[in-house]
Amino acid sequence: MEALLWIFAILNFMIMMKRPVFLSLSVIVVGLYLTHNTDTIRRRDFRMLVLLLVCSWIYDVFYFLFLEPSASDEDLEDGGQEYKLRRFIKFVSFFTIFYKAILILVFWKVSMKFRQIVRGKGTGNDSARDDDIDYIVQQY
């Protein structure tokens, strides 16, 4: 999960050459925090991360449909000197929209099987129940 977030961060750093992506960067920071502190978080925290990812995805789609400046307007600003860079960043931005959809699915799957994936304990496994009982007994 952490590797997926770092790939997402690198993609967003490339996109930041053209436009700010502060919501996506906030999602990355929260996601890295959640992946590093798995012992203190709850399933609801992962669901909130998925909600942030969905909001970020909706904002990106809205940006490309309504806020993205036209290529001719940008060419007037710089005389067409940065055309290749803008084209590359636009490609990375579109790729990131699809990558973000995959990331939403992965984190939703993690939130659905939170105990099994994050805590490393199976739900129907007798040894996991024995570990829970031993842990409870050790507390008293």
C-alpha positions, -999 to +999 in steps of 0.1 A: +000+000+000+028+024+008+045+018-025+012+027-043+012+060-023+048+068-032+041+062-069+010+085-065+033+111-049+058+110-077+030+114-103+017+144-084+051+160-081+053+159-119+018+174-122+028+203-099+050+217-126+018+230-142-009+232-116-013+229-078-026+195-065-029+202-028-058+179-022-039+150-037-009+158-016-030+159+015-044+125+006-009+112+002+002+125+036-028+110+054-024+077+035+013+075+045+004+083+081-022+055+081+001+030+066+028+037+092+005+037+123-015+005+117-017-003+154-036+028+164-060+033+134-095+019+128-114+008+097-132+041+097-099+059+091-093+039+059-128+046+048-122+084+053-090+080+032-111+065+004-136+094+007-107+118+004-095+100-027-129+101-042-132+139-036-097+143-051-107+123-081-139+143-086-120+175-084-095+163-110-123+154-134-140+187-128-107+205-134-102+188-168-137+194-179-142+230-168-111+247-155-083+234-178-071+263-200-071+258-238-038+251-256-041+283-276-044+304-245-013+288-231+006+292-264-001+330-263+014+332-228+048+316-236+048+316-274+046+278-276+080+273-260+066+249-233+043+229-255+061+196-250+062+200-213+025+209-211+016+179-233+037+155-211+021+169-179-014+166-194-006+130-202+006+123-167-025+141-153-048+118-173-028+088-163-031+099-126-069+101-129-070+064-139-043+055-113-064+073-086-094+051-095-072+020-090-060+035-057-096+040-046-104+004-053-073-009-034-079+012-003-116+003-003-106-034-004-082-027+025-111-011+045-133-041+038-108-066+050-092-043+075-085-069+102-070-094+078-049-071+057-038-043+081-037-061+114-024-094+098-050-115+115-074-139+098-111-138+106-119-175+104-086-188+116-085-205+150-049-194+157-060-158+153-087-164+179-062-180+202-038-151+198-067-127+208-075-148+238-038-149+249-036-112+244-066-106+266-054-129+293-020-113+293-036-079+300-050-092+334 
